């Protein structure tokens, strides 16, 4: 019969499981609101950080003018930016809460403490990127790293949740994990590259640099300036709202993103075909290929429809689904042991979690 201590442990573990799942959903929301902030040109809605014109809430026009006379207040954009900051700060508090709640379990075999600590480190780094996004005036390098940081937080929340589920079942991590084959590593590397290219497209305002599909501006291989488009040492100082690159450089960035999508698709389809006989992997790999197809269609539609806000947000949501599905596929590939069904040792000791 479970003791009072066992019941307390079970409650704490249930809370950890629920909060980590909330973290996955909440991080997705924060990333989407961050994308919306960019799309409505509100990234510099507040010219300072962490406050807005020196205040914790959006001030009136008079106070804003006294604080930053060079940056006239646009109330809507300022509130969009501040809501994003409030939500991101709440996400940071959630990470700290998970760390404190799990501290008492950290020495138990199988508890994903390292993932929890890594999550705290990444969320702190992400906060720094958020500050630099404003203070460096939307410098494309920082904006792109900020996106990748947000996606890293998403993956770590997911892996924390999966690790907690495994711990709750009483299963310890596999003694020998499957290694990622070159095909798996290519899929992960190409997805990261494609996400970075997507961030580079967005931060340099190259989303509609190519008109039409499958051609670009009526040509299969238009004039492009690859060296300028992927010049990663752009000067710090100018305001990068609406971008600083000339047309041929933006076309190169856009075409690079299209080529990356083709390579990624070939590798994902190859990966699914290679492991389709494994029933345990089929849902994740099948879902990954389907999500890629939907994301490809959304990308094409964005070009043909001139990047409407709602469709651009759906494209960002598609990127999130690809990240989550590939992370799940990698997790299940590296954990070869099937999950134990029914009540397990820890469930018996602590009660149902």
N, C-alpha and C positions, 0 to 999 in steps of 0.2 A: 504494500500500500504506500503510495507516495507520501513523503513527509511534507511539512510546511515549507522547508527549504527547497525541496524538489518542485513544489508548486510555484514558488517564487522564481526559480530558474526558468520554468516553463513559461511563465508570464513574461519574463524579460526576453526570452528568446522569441516568443510570439510577437512582442513589440518590435524587436529588432528586424524580424522578417517583414512585418508590415511597413516599417519605416524605410527599409531598404527598397521595397517595391514602390513606395511613394516617391523615393528619390529618383527612380528610373523615370516615372511619369513626369515628375516635377521638372527634372532636368530637360526632358523633351520640350516641355512647355516654355521653359526659360530660353532654350535655343531658338524656338520658333518666334518668341517675342523679340529676341535679339535680331533675328532675320527681318521681322516686321519693322523694327526700329531702323535698320539699314535701308529698307525699301521705301520708307516714307521720309528718308533723308533727315532722320532725327538723331543720328549718331553724335552730333555736336549740338543737340538741343540745349544742353547745359555745357558751357565752355570750360567749366572747372570740374574737379573731382576731389572728394566724394560727394560734396554738396552741389547745389545748383545755384549759381550766382551767390555763393557763400552761405546758402541756407539749406536746411535739411528737407524742406519742401519748396516747390516752385514759388518764388516770391512774386510780388506785383511788379509792374513795368518800371516804376520809379526806383525801387530798390535794385532791380536788375541793372538799370542804367547806371546807377552810382557804382555798382560793383564792376561791371564790364561794359563800359560805354561803346567799345568796339564791336560788341556782339549783341545786337538788338534781340530782345526776348520774343520768342514765338511760343506762346503758351502751350499749344497742342504738342509741339515737338519736345518741349521741355518736360511735359508730363509723361510722354511716351518713354523718354530716356530715363526719367526717375523711376517709373514703374518697373522698368527692366532692372534697374539697380536694386530696388527694394526686393524684388523676387530673387535676384542673384544672391543678395545678402541673406535672405531666408534660407536659400539652399546651403549656404555656408554654415549657418546655424544647425541645419539638419545633419550635416556631416560631423560637426562637433558633438552633437547629441548622440549620434550613433557610436562615436569613439568612446564617449564617457559611459554609455550603457554597456558597451562590450568589454570595457577594461577588466571587469571582474571575471570574464570568461577567457581572457587572452591566453592563459597558460594551459587551457584544456586542449588535448590533441584534436586537430582538425578544425579549430576555430580560425576563421579567415582574418586574423588580426593584421597581417601584413597588407592585405588588400585595403583594410580600413585606414591604416596609416598612410598608404599610398594615395588614397582618396583625399585625405586631408592635405597632403602635400600638393596635389594637383589643383585642388580648389583654391589654395592660397596663391599658387602661381597664376591661376586663372583670374583671380582678383587683381593681381598686378597687371596682367594683360588688359583687363578692363580699364584700369587707370591710364595705361599708356595709350590705349585707343583714343582717349579724349585728349590727353596732354600732348600727344604727337600728331594730333589733328588727322585721325583716320589714316595714318601711315599704312599702306597696304600690307607690308610684312607683318605688322602687329595685328591687324584685323584678321588676316589669314590664320595666324597662330592662335588668336583668340577663338576662332571657330574650331580649330583642331583641339584646343584645350577643352572646350565645351563637350565635344564628342568623346574625349578621353574620360571626362567625368561621367558621362553616360555609360560608357563601357565598364568603368570601375564600379558604379552603382549596380549594374547588372551582375557582374561577377561577384560582388559582395553578397547580393541576394542569393545567387546560386550556391555560393559557399555556405551561407547560413542554412539554406535548405538541406544541403548535404550534412552539415553538422547536426541539424535538428533530427535527422533520420538516424544518427548514430554512425554514419559512414565516414571513415577517414579518407583523405585524398589517396588516390591510387599510388601505390609505391613506385610504380613505373608508368609514367604517362607516355602516350603515343607521341612521337616526335612529329613536328610539322614537316611534311614532304616538300620538295621544291614547288610543287603545284599549289599547295596550301600557302606557302610563303609568298608566291607570286600573287595569289588572290588578295592576301592581306596588304602587300606592298602596293599593288595597283589600286586598291580601294582607297588607301591613305593618300596616294598620289592624286587620284581623281577628286577626292574631297579637298585636297589642297588646291588643285586647279580650279575647282568650283569657288573656293574662297578667293582665289586670285582674280577670277572673272568678276566676282561681285565687288571686290574692293577696288578694282580698276574700272568698274562700270563698263564692262565689255559684253554684257549679256545680249545686247542686240547689235553688236559690232558686225555680225554677219546677218544679212537679211536673206531669208529663203532657206529651203532645205530640200534635197541634200547638198545643193550647191551653196556657195557663200557669195553673196552680192553678184549672183549671176555667173560665177566662175567656180570650177572645181578646185582650182589652186590660185586664189587671188593674191594680190600684192600684200606681203606681210613683212613686218620688221621684228624678227624673232629676238634679236639681241636687245632691242629696247623693251619689247614686251616682257621679257623675262630677265630684265636687269634688276637684280635683287638688292642692289645698293642704292636705291633711289634716295634722293636727298631728304634728310629730316628737316622740317621747317615749314614748307608750303602747306596750305590747307588742301587736303586730298578729297574733300567733298566734291563729288562729280568727276573725280579723276584728273590726272595731269598728262596722260599719255596721248600721243597723236593716233589717228585712225588706224594706220597700218599696224602699229604695235598692239592695239586692242583686237584687231582681226587675228593676229598671231595667237594671242591669249585664247580667244574664242575657239579657234581651230585646234589648238592644243587640247582644250577640254573635249572637243568632239573626238579627236583621235584617241584620247585616254579612255573615253567611253567605249569605243570599239574594242580596244585591247582588253579592258576589264570584262566586257561581255564574253569575249572568246574564252578567257580564263575561267570565268564562273561556270559557263556551260561545260567546259572540259572537266572542271572539278566535279560537277554534278554527275556527269556521265561516268567518270572514273569510280565514284563511290556509290552509285545508284543501287548496287546490289545489297548494300548494308541498310537494312530496314530502319535501324535506329537513326541513321543520318538522313534518310530520305525526306522527312518533313522539313528539315532545316535547309537542305540544299535545294529542294523543290521550291520552297518559299523564297529562297534567295534569287533563283532564276526568275520567278514570277515578279518579284519586287524590282529586279533589274529591268525587266521588260516594261513595267509600268513607269519606272523612272525615266527610261529612254523616251517613252511616249510623251511624258510631261516636259522633258527638255525640248523635244521637237515642237510641241505645242507652244511653249514659251517663246520660241523664235518666231513661229508663224503668226502668233497673236500679239507680238510686240510686248512681251513681259508684263501681263496684267498682274496686279498685286496678289490676288487670290491664287493664281496659278503658280506664281513664283514661290509662295508659301507652301503650296502642295509639293513643289519640287524639293524644297528643303525638308519637308516631312518624308519624302521618298528617300532622301539621303539618310535620314535617321533610321528608317526601316532597314536599309541595306546594312548599316553599321550594326544594328541590334541582331539581325539574322546571321550575319557573318560571325559576330561574337558568340552567339549561341552555337553555331555550327562548329567553331573552333573548340568551344568548351566540351561539347559532346564527343568530338573527335579525340581530344586529349584525355578524356575520362572514359576508358574503354569498358569499365565495369558497369553493367546495367544497374539502374537504381533499384534498391531493395523495396519490394512491395510489402504493404501491410505494416503492422507495428514493429518497430525495431527496438534495439536495446535502450536508446536514450528516451524514446517515446514511452517505453514501459517504466523507466525509472522516474521520469518527470511528468508523466501524463501526456495526453495528446497535445501537440503543439499547434 
